[in-house]
């Protein structure tokens, strides 16, 4: 099973809406990123770890992502440590635009995605299956009315 390791602050910096939020409310930008990634991965059989610099303020609960704070270290060091501790590094997809971490991941046989590439993948609207499903449902209103015994008016 593939495992995404995400440099959270680096990714936030590549998503303009989150970058603006981060300038005023760091915790909120982290939550929004975690929920966006969680939503993107909801139908995929993958694991995910998001690394943030600094200390945990309020726990962020997601169904697909584990959140790790670097505390007194850097998130880059924590990411490298996680890579080192993984026995099968070929399952790892490291998401960062930090050159040092990217090179380390490559040397360790990990797949690497630049943060801006991953940001384009998770951007709402790009892969939004919900909108497509809702549009299809709207086109089938008459069928739903029949199914649930609702009059046409």
SERO-4910 file (N, C-alpha, C, O; in steps of 0.05 Angstrom, whole numbers):
BEGIN
 pado doro    nc1    nc2    nc3   cac1   cac2   cac3    cc1    cc2    cc3    oc1    oc2    oc3
  Unk    A     17    -24      0      0      0      0     18     25      0     36     27     16
  Unk    A     12     43    -18     28     68    -20     24     84      5      3     83     19
  Unk    A     44    101     11     43    117     36     54    145     28     77    148     22
  Unk    A     36    165     30     44    193     25     57    204     51     46    201     73
  Unk    A     80    216     48     93    231     70     93    260     60    106    266     40
  Unk    A     79    277     74     74    305     64     88    325     82     84    325    107
  Unk    A    103    343     70    115    366     84     93    387     85     89    403     66
  Unk    A     78    387    107     54    403    110     57    433    105     43    445     89
  Unk    A     77    445    119     80    474    116     89    481     88     81    502     77
  Unk    A    105    464     76    114    469     49     91    468     30     89    484     12
  Unk    A     73    449     34     49    446     17     30    470     21     19    480      1
  Unk    A     27    479     45     10    502     51     20    526     35      4    541     24
  Unk    A     46    529     34     58    552     19     53    551    -11     57    571    -24
  Unk    A     45    528    -21     40    526    -50     10    528    -57      3    527    -81
  Unk    A     -7    531    -37    -36    534    -42    -43    562    -32    -44    567     -8
  Unk    A    -49    580    -51    -52    608    -44    -73    614    -23    -68    631     -6
  Unk    A    -95    600    -24   -116    605     -4   -107    597     24   -112    611     43
  Unk    A    -92    575     26    -82    566     52    -59    584     62    -56    588     86
  Unk    A    -43    593     43    -21    611     50    -31    636     63    -20    646     82
  Unk    A    -53    647     52    -65    671     63    -76    666     91    -73    682    109
  Unk    A    -89    643     94   -100    636    121    -78    632    141    -80    640    164
  Unk    A    -56    620    132    -34    614    150    -22    640    162    -12    640    185
  Unk    A    -22    661    147    -11    686    156    -26    697    181    -14    711    197
  Unk    A    -52    690    183    -68    700    205    -74    678    226    -73    683    250
  Unk    A    -79    654    216    -87    632    234    -73    606    225    -83    590    209
  Unk    A    -49    602    237    -33    578    229    -48    552    234    -48    534    217
  Unk    A    -62    549    257    -76    525    263    -98    519    242   -102    497    234
  Unk    A   -113    540    235   -134    537    215   -124    528    188   -136    511    175
  Unk    A   -101    539    180    -89    530    154    -81    501    155    -84    486    136
  Unk    A    -71    492    178    -63    464    181    -88    446    180    -87    425    166
  Unk    A   -109    454    193   -134    438    193   -145    436    165   -153    415    156
  Unk    A   -146    459    151   -157    459    124   -140    441    105   -151    427     89
  Unk    A   -114    442    108    -97    425     92   -103    396     98   -107    380     80
  Unk    A   -103    389    124   -108    361    132   -135    351    121   -136    328    111
  Unk    A   -156    367    123   -182    359    113   -183    357     83   -196    340     72
  Unk    A   -168    375     69   -167    374     40   -153    348     31   -163    335     12
  Unk    A   -131    342     43   -116    318     36   -133    293     43   -134    274     27
  Unk    A   -145    293     66   -162    271     75   -185    266     55   -191    244     48
  Unk    A   -197    288     46   -219    286     26   -208    275     -1   -221    258    -13
  Unk    A   -185    284     -9   -173    274    -34   -167    244    -33   -171    230    -52
  Unk    A   -159    234     -9   -151    206     -6   -174    188      2   -170    164      5
  Unk    A   -198    199      5   -220    183     17   -226    157      3   -234    138     16
  Unk    A   -223    156    -23   -230    131    -38   -205    116    -48   -207     99    -65
  Unk    A   -182    123    -37   -157    111    -46   -147     93    -23   -149     99      0
  Unk    A   -135     71    -31   -123     53    -11    -94     61     -7    -75     49    -18
  Unk    A    -90     81      9    -63     92     15    -62    100     44    -83    104     57
  Unk    A    -38    103     54    -34    115     80    -23    143     76    -14    150     54
  Unk    A    -25    160     97    -15    187     94     -5    197    121    -18    193    142
  Unk    A     17    211    120     28    224    144     34    253    135     47    258    115
  Unk    A     24    272    151     30    300    146     47    310    168     40    308    192
  Unk    A     70    322    161     89    333    181     87    363    181     87    376    160
  Unk    A     85    374    206     84    403    210    107    411    228    114    396    247
  Unk    A    119    434    222    139    445    240    125    455    266    102    463    265
  Unk    A    140    454    288    130    465    313    115    445    330    118    421    327
  Unk    A     99    456    348     85    441    368     55    439    362     43    457    351
  Unk    A     43    417    371     14    413    368      0    433    385      6    437    408
  Unk    A    -21    446    373    -38    464    389    -63    449    396    -68    443    420
  Unk    A    -80    445    377   -104    429    380   -102    405    362    -93    407    339
  Unk    A   -110    381    372   -108    357    354   -126    361    329   -148    371    330
  Unk    A   -115    351    307   -130    351    282   -137    322    277   -120    305    274
  Unk    A   -163    317    275   -172    289    272   -181    285    243   -200    299    234
  Unk    A   -169    267    229   -177    260    202   -179    229    201   -169    215    218
  Unk    A   -193    219    180   -196    190    178   -173    177    164   -167    153    168
  Unk    A   -158    192    147   -138    179    130   -109    189    137    -90    176    129
  Unk    A   -106    211    151    -80    223    154    -71    223    183    -87    229    202
  Unk    A    -47    215    187    -34    218    214    -19    244    214     -4    250    194
  Unk    A    -22    260    235     -9    286    237     15    283    256     12    274    278
  Unk    A     38    292    247     62    292    264     74    320    266     77    334    245
  Unk    A     79    329    290     91    355    295    121    351    301    128    331    315
  Unk    A    137    369    292    166    366    295    176    373    323    199    365    330
  Unk    A    161    387    338    168    397    365    194    413    363    195    434    351
  Unk    A    216    403    376    241    418    376    259    412    352    281    423    350
  Unk    A    250    394    334    265    388    310    252    403    286    233    418    290
  Unk    A    263    398    263    249    409    239    232    387    227    237    363    231
  Unk    A    211    395    213    195    375    199    212    359    179    207    336    175
  Unk    A    231    373    166    249    359    147    263    336    161    265    314    149
  Unk    A    274    341    185    288    319    199    269    296    206    276    273    204
  Unk    A    244    303    214    224    282    221    217    266    196    213    241    197
  Unk    A    215    280    173    208    266    148    231    246    141    226    223    134
  Unk    A    255    256    143    278    239    136    279    215    155    285    192    146
  Unk    A    273    219    180    273    197    200    252    177    193    257    153    194
  Unk    A    228    186    185    207    168    178    215    152    153    210    128    152
  Unk    A    228    165    134    237    150    110    257    129    118    256    106    110
  Unk    A    276    136    135    297    117    144    285     93    159    295     71    157
  Unk    A    263     98    174    251     77    190    232     58    174    223     38    184
  Unk    A    227     65    149    209     49    132    225     27    118    245     33    104
  Unk    A    217      3    122    232    -20    111    229    -21     80    249    -27     66
  Unk    A    205    -16     70    201    -17     41    196     12     31    174     22     30
  Unk    A    218     26     25    216     54     18    204     59    -10    197     81    -17
  Unk    A    201     38    -26    189     41    -53    159     46    -51    148     54    -72
  Unk    A    147     42    -28    118     48    -25    114     78    -18     91     87    -18
  Unk    A    135     92    -12    133    120     -3    131    140    -26    145    137    -46
  Unk    A    113    159    -22    111    182    -41    115    206    -23     98    214     -7
  Unk    A    138    219    -26    145    242    -10    137    267    -25    145    272    -47
  Unk    A    120    284    -11    110    308    -23    124    332    -10    118    339     14
  Unk    A    142    345    -25    156    368    -15    169    382    -39    174    370    -59
  Unk    A    174    408    -35    190    422    -55    217    430    -44    233    444    -56
  Unk    A    223    421    -20    249    425     -7    269    408    -21    268    383    -20
  Unk    A    289    420    -34    309    405    -49    324    384    -33    329    362    -42
  Unk    A    331    391     -8    346    373      9    330    347     15    340    325     13
  Unk    A    305    351     22    287    328     28    282    312      3    281    287      4
  Unk    A    277    326    -19    272    312    -45    295    294    -53    291    271    -60
  Unk    A    319    305    -51    343    289    -58    347    265    -39    353    243    -48
  Unk    A    343    270    -13    345    248      6    325    226     -1    331    202      0
  Unk    A    300    234     -7    279    214    -14    287    199    -39    283    174    -40
  Unk    A    297    213    -59    305    199    -84    327    179    -79    326    156    -89
  Unk    A    347    186    -63    369    168    -57    359    144    -42    370    122    -45
  Unk    A    337    147    -27    326    125    -12    305    109    -28    290     93    -17
  Unk    A    303    114    -54    285    100    -73    256    106    -69    239     90    -75
  Unk    A    249    130    -58    221    138    -55    212    152    -80    229    163    -95
  Unk    A    186    152    -85    175    169   -106    173    197    -94    169    200    -70
  Unk    A    177    217   -110    177    245   -100    158    261   -118    158    260   -142
  Unk    A    141    277   -104    123    296   -118    129    323   -107    129    327    -82
  Unk    A    132    343   -124    135    370   -115    109    379   -103     87    371   -112
  Unk    A    110    396    -83     86    405    -69     67    419    -88     42    415    -86
  Unk    A     77    434   -107     59    448   -126     44    427   -144     21    432   -151
  Unk    A     57    405   -151     44    384   -166     21    371   -150     -1    367   -160
  Unk    A     28    365   -125      7    353   -108    -15    372   -102    -39    365   -101
  Unk    A     -9    398    -99    -29    419    -95    -49    419   -118    -73    422   -114
  Unk    A    -39    416   -142    -56    415   -166    -74    390   -165    -97    392   -175
  Unk    A    -64    368   -155    -81    344   -153   -103    347   -133   -126    337   -138
  Unk    A    -98    359   -110   -118    360    -89   -135    385    -90   -155    387    -75
  Unk    A   -129    403   -108   -145    428   -110   -174    422   -115   -181    407   -134
  Unk    A   -192    433    -98   -220    428   -102   -229    436   -130   -221    457   -140
  Unk    A   -245    420   -143   -254    426   -170   -239    411   -191   -250    404   -212
  Unk    A   -214    405   -186   -198    390   -205   -206    360   -206   -209    349   -227
  Unk    A   -209    349   -182   -217    321   -180   -242    318   -164   -246    298   -150
  Unk    A   -260    337   -166   -284    337   -150   -306    319   -161   -322    328   -178
  Unk    A   -306    295   -152   -326    276   -161   -353    282   -150   -374    276   -162
  Unk    A   -354    295   -126   -379    302   -113   -396    320   -131   -420    315   -135
  Unk    A   -383    340   -143   -398    359   -160   -410    343   -184   -433    348   -192
  Unk    A   -395    325   -195   -405    310   -218   -429    292   -209   -449    291   -224
  Unk    A   -427    280   -186   -448    263   -176   -473    280   -170   -496    272   -177
  Unk    A   -469    303   -158   -492    321   -152   -506    330   -178   -530    330   -179
  Unk    A   -490    337   -198   -501    345   -223   -518    322   -236   -539    327   -246
  Unk    A   -507    298   -234   -522    275   -245   -548    271   -230   -568    264   -242
  Unk    A   -547    274   -203   -571    271   -187   -592    292   -194   -616    286   -195
  Unk    A   -583    316   -199   -602    338   -206   -615    332   -233   -639    339   -237
  Unk    A   -601    318   -250   -613    311   -276   -633    289   -274   -649    284   -292
  Unk    A   -633    275   -251   -651    252   -247   -672    257   -226   -681    238   -213
  Unk    A   -679    282   -222   -699    289   -201   -725    274   -205   -736    264   -185
  Unk    A   -735    272   -229   -760    258   -234   -759    229   -225   -778    218   -214
  Unk    A   -736    216   -230   -733    188   -222   -733    186   -191   -746    167   -181
  Unk    A   -720    205   -178   -720    204   -148   -749    209   -138   -757    196   -118
  Unk    A   -763    227   -150   -791    232   -141   -808    207   -144   -823    200   -126
  Unk    A   -805    193   -166   -820    168   -170   -811    147   -150   -828    134   -138
  Unk    A   -785    145   -145   -774    125   -127   -785    129    -99   -790    110    -84
  Unk    A   -787    155    -90   -795    160    -63   -825    168    -61   -834    177    -40
  Unk    A   -840    165    -83   -868    170    -82   -876    199    -78   -896    205    -65
  Unk    A   -860    217    -89   -865    246    -86   -879    256   -112   -871    249   -134
  Unk    A   -899    273   -108   -913    284   -131   -894    302   -147   -875    313   -136
  Unk    A   -900    306   -172   -883    323   -190   -882    352   -183   -865    366   -193
  Unk    A   -900    362   -166   -901    391   -160   -885    398   -136   -884    421   -128
***
